[in-house]
């Protein structure tokens, strides 16, 4: 009986460990996607700023 409970506890521990690893991996992927999106947004903002300043210097 005790051995069966120990095996069940070990199985649960493995399941939790796998779930934790999957969660960490998903979090890392999410962070990478956010960083890439931020980089793209910064690049777009810089392009818009440059375009805006080009137009304002031509308007004068």
MMTF fields as JSON, N, C-alpha, C and O atoms, coordinates in Angstrom:
{
  "mmtfVersion": "1.0.0",
  "mmtfProducer": "UNKNOWN",
  "numBonds": 239,
  "numAtoms": 240,
  "numGroups": 60,
  "numChains": 1,
  "numModels": 1,
  "chainsPerModel": [1],
  "groupsPerChain": [60],
  "chainIdList": ["A"],
  "bondAtomList": [4, 2, 8, 6, 12, 10, 16, 14, 20, 18, 24, 22, 28, 26, 32, 30, 36, 34, 40, 38, 44, 42, 48, 46, 52, 50, 56, 54, 60, 58, 64, 62, 68, 66, 72, 70, 76, 74, 80, 78, 84, 82, 88, 86, 92, 90, 96, 94, 100, 98, 104, 102, 108, 106, 112, 110, 116, 114, 120, 118, 124, 122, 128, 126, 132, 130, 136, 134, 140, 138, 144, 142, 148, 146, 152, 150, 156, 154, 160, 158, 164, 162, 168, 166, 172, 170, 176, 174, 180, 178, 184, 182, 188, 186, 192, 190, 196, 194, 200, 198, 204, 202, 208, 206, 212, 210, 216, 214, 220, 218, 224, 222, 228, 226, 232, 230, 236, 234],
  "bondOrderList": [1, 1, 1, 1, 1, 1, 1, 1, 1, 1, 1, 1, 1, 1, 1, 1, 1, 1, 1, 1, 1, 1, 1, 1, 1, 1, 1, 1, 1, 1, 1, 1, 1, 1, 1, 1, 1, 1, 1, 1, 1, 1, 1, 1, 1, 1, 1, 1, 1, 1, 1, 1, 1, 1, 1, 1, 1, 1, 1],
  "groupList": [{"groupName": "UNK", "atomNameList": ["N", "CA", "C", "O"], "elementList": ["N", "C", "C", "O"], "formalChargeList": [0, 0, 0, 0], "bondAtomList": [1, 0, 2, 1, 3, 2], "bondOrderList": [1, 1, 2], "singleLetterCode": "X", "chemCompType": "L-PEPTIDE LINKING"}],
  "groupTypeList": [0, 0, 0, 0, 0, 0, 0, 0, 0, 0, 0, 0, 0, 0, 0, 0, 0, 0, 0, 0, 0, 0, 0, 0, 0, 0, 0, 0, 0, 0, 0, 0, 0, 0, 0, 0, 0, 0, 0, 0, 0, 0, 0, 0, 0, 0, 0, 0, 0, 0, 0, 0, 0, 0, 0, 0, 0, 0, 0, 0],
  "groupIdList": [1, 2, 3, 4, 5, 6, 7, 8, 9, 10, 11, 12, 13, 14, 15, 16, 17, 18, 19, 20, 21, 22, 23, 24, 25, 26, 27, 28, 29, 30, 31, 32, 33, 34, 35, 36, 37, 38, 39, 40, 41, 42, 43, 44, 45, 46, 47, 48, 49, 50, 51, 52, 53, 54, 55, 56, 57, 58, 59, 60],
  "secStructList": [7, 2, 2, 2, 2, 2, 2, 2, 2, 2, 2, 2, 2, 2, 2, 2, 2, 2, 2, 2, 2, 2, 2, 2, 2, 2, 2, 2, 2, 2, 2, 2, 2, 2, 2, 2, 2, 2, 2, 2, 2, 2, 2, 2, 2, 2, 2, 2, 2, 2, 2, 2, 2, 2, 2, 2, 2, 2, 2, 7],
  "xCoordList": [0.826, 0.0, 0.873, 0.647, 1.847, 2.723, 3.528, 3.745, 3.963, 4.739, 3.881, 4.367, 2.62, 1.718, 1.533, 1.549, 1.358, 1.202, 2.473, 2.41, 3.614, 4.884, 5.011, 5.455, 4.624, 4.681, 3.741, 4.09, 2.543, 1.586, 2.137, 1.976, 2.787, 3.376, 4.495, 4.616, 5.308, 6.382, 5.815, 6.337, 4.752, 4.114, 3.567, 3.733, 2.915, 2.387, 3.521, 3.408, 4.608, 5.753, 6.318, 6.654, 6.422, 6.906, 5.956, 6.388, 4.652, 3.659, 3.782, 3.746, 3.928, 4.059, 5.342, 5.361, 6.413, 7.69, 7.575, 8.061, 6.929, 6.73, 5.865, 6.151, 4.813, 3.936, 4.707, 4.522, 5.567, 6.373, 7.336, 7.492, 7.976, 8.89, 8.157, 8.663, 6.965, 6.175, 5.778, 5.807, 5.409, 5.024, 6.211, 6.063, 7.384, 8.582, 8.906, 9.254, 8.79, 9.074, 8.095, 8.494, 6.818, 5.805, 6.082, 5.912, 6.505, 6.806, 7.997, 7.984, 9.021, 10.188, 9.803, 10.255, 8.965, 8.521, 7.715, 7.855, 6.866, 6.05, 6.936, 6.698, 7.958, 8.88, 9.605, 9.77, 10.033, 10.73, 9.815, 10.227, 8.563, 7.612, 7.36, 7.259, 7.256, 7.039, 8.23, 8.056, 9.442, 10.638, 10.689, 11.029, 10.349, 10.347, 9.283, 9.526, 8.117, 7.042, 7.448, 7.159, 8.116, 8.562, 9.596, 9.565, 10.506, 11.52, 10.852, 11.213, 9.872, 9.151, 8.426, 8.431, 7.802, 7.078, 8.042, 7.744, 9.188, 10.192, 10.684, 10.845, 10.918, 11.39, 10.332, 10.655, 9.081, 7.99, 7.86, 7.677, 7.955, 7.857, 8.997, 8.788, 10.187, 11.33, 11.113, 11.435, 10.574, 10.295, 9.244, 9.382, 8.195, 7.145, 7.686, 7.337, 8.542, 9.146, 9.996, 9.93, 10.797, 11.658, 10.805, 11.101, 9.763, 8.876, 8.224, 8.113, 7.797, 7.169, 8.13, 7.744, 9.378, 10.339, 10.739, 11.029, 10.76, 11.05, 9.956, 10.245, 8.712, 7.598, 7.582, 7.282, 7.9, 7.848, 8.989, 8.821, 10.139, 11.225, 10.932, 11.406, 10.171, 9.785, 8.661, 8.499, 7.895, 6.754, 7.211, 6.473, 8.397, 8.877, 9.365, 9.804],
  "yCoordList": [-1.196, 0.0, 1.264, 2.183, 1.296, 2.471, 2.617, 3.728, 1.499, 1.547, 2.096, 2.866, 1.709, 2.205, 3.718, 4.443, 4.188, 5.629, 6.383, 7.49, 5.782, 6.417, 6.517, 7.54, 5.463, 5.494, 6.558, 7.271, 6.661, 7.677, 9.079, 9.972, 9.263, 10.563, 10.902, 12.045, 9.906, 10.131, 10.481, 11.356, 9.798, 10.081, 11.501, 12.221, 11.905, 13.273, 14.288, 15.321, 13.99, 14.905, 15.06, 16.168, 13.953, 14.025, 14.849, 15.668, 14.62, 15.376, 16.87, 17.684, 17.224, 18.641, 19.233, 20.372, 18.444, 18.925, 19.178, 20.192, 18.251, 18.442, 19.668, 20.446, 19.838, 20.996, 22.289, 23.273, 22.283, 23.465, 23.772, 24.93, 22.747, 22.948, 23.498, 24.386, 22.973, 23.469, 24.926, 25.725, 25.268, 26.647, 27.593, 28.687, 27.168, 28.001, 28.205, 29.309, 27.133, 27.226, 28.185, 29.014, 28.07, 28.961, 30.406, 31.315, 30.62, 31.976, 32.552, 33.723, 31.735, 32.201, 32.551, 33.56, 31.712, 31.989, 33.275, 34.065, 33.488, 34.698, 35.929, 36.951, 35.829, 36.952, 37.283, 38.454, 36.26, 36.471, 37.151, 38.083, 36.684, 37.296, 38.755, 39.608, 39.046, 40.428, 41.307, 42.436, 40.79, 41.563, 41.856, 42.965, 40.857, 41.059, 42.074, 42.917, 41.998, 42.942, 44.354, 45.317, 44.485, 45.798, 46.359, 47.546, 45.514, 45.955, 46.445, 47.493, 45.676, 46.077, 47.399, 48.259, 47.563, 48.802, 49.986, 51.063, 49.785, 50.854, 51.235, 52.416, 50.238, 50.49, 51.265, 52.22, 50.85, 51.532, 52.97, 53.885, 53.166, 54.516, 55.39, 56.56, 54.831, 55.593, 55.955, 57.068, 55.031, 55.308, 56.41, 57.31, 56.332, 57.351, 58.716, 59.74, 58.714, 59.967, 60.573, 61.774, 59.727, 60.191, 60.727, 61.786, 60.009, 60.442, 61.77, 62.662, 61.897, 63.14, 64.307, 65.402, 64.102, 65.204, 65.542, 66.701, 64.559, 64.825, 65.696, 66.622, 65.402, 66.172, 67.595, 68.541, 67.749, 69.088, 69.956, 71.169, 69.371, 70.175, 70.54, 71.569, 69.727, 70.033, 71.064, 71.756, 71.172, 72.088, 73.536, 74.432, 73.792, 75.153, 75.779, 76.929],
  "zCoordList": [0.0, 0.0, 0.0, -0.787, 0.869, 0.944, -0.346, -0.829, -0.894, -2.138, -3.272, -4.101, -3.314, -4.359, -4.219, -5.214, -2.991, -2.754, -3.134, -3.669, -2.857, -3.218, -4.735, -5.257, -5.439, -6.9, -7.461, -8.401, -6.877, -7.328, -7.083, -7.915, -5.938, -5.621, -6.606, -7.046, -6.947, -7.915, -9.288, -9.979, -9.674, -10.961, -10.978, -11.963, -9.89, -9.811, -9.868, -10.528, -9.176, -9.176, -10.585, -11.003, -11.315, -12.702, -13.566, -14.377, -13.379, -14.151, -13.874, -14.796, -12.597, -12.241, -12.815, -13.281, -12.776, -13.316, -14.816, -15.317, -15.534, -16.972, -17.245, -18.156, -16.457, -16.638, -16.399, -17.116, -15.394, -15.096, -16.24, -16.628, -16.777, -17.906, -19.122, -19.808, -19.388, -20.517, -20.306, -21.242, -19.078, -18.776, -18.953, -19.495, -18.494, -18.654, -20.13, -20.55, -20.914, -22.349, -23.02, -23.838, -22.674, -23.249, -22.858, -23.671, -21.622, -21.158, -21.926, -22.304, -22.156, -22.912, -24.345, -24.885, -24.961, -26.329, -26.379, -27.312, -25.372, -25.313, -25.167, -25.81, -24.32, -24.13, -25.428, -25.771, -26.143, -27.415, -28.418, -29.11, -28.499, -29.43, -29.067, -29.948, -27.758, -27.329, -27.689, -28.147, -27.482, -27.824, -29.324, -29.736, -30.132, -31.582, -31.987, -32.85, -31.374, -31.685, -31.268, -31.979, -30.123, -29.668, -30.633, -30.959, -31.088, -32.05, -33.336, -33.872, -33.825, -35.037, -34.831, -35.712, -33.668, -33.376, -33.307, -33.823, -32.674, -32.596, -33.991, -34.299, -34.822, -36.186, -36.978, -37.684, -36.858, -37.559, -37.076, -37.878, -35.766, -35.215, -35.734, -36.054, -35.815, -36.33, -37.795, -38.212, -38.573, -39.982, -40.118, -40.947, -39.298, -39.356, -38.943, -39.531, -37.924, -37.476, -38.588, -38.85, -39.24, -40.327, -41.476, -42.03, -41.827, -42.905, -42.547, -43.389, -41.305, -40.855, -40.908, -41.318, -40.501, -40.528, -41.96, -42.257, -42.845, -44.254, -44.865, -45.622, -44.539, -45.079, -44.528, -45.258, -43.258, -42.677, -43.206, -43.327, -43.522, -44.077, -45.529, -46.01, -46.225, -47.6, -47.644, -48.649, -46.582, -46.57, -46.478, -46.888, -45.955, -45.719, -46.926, -46.891]
}
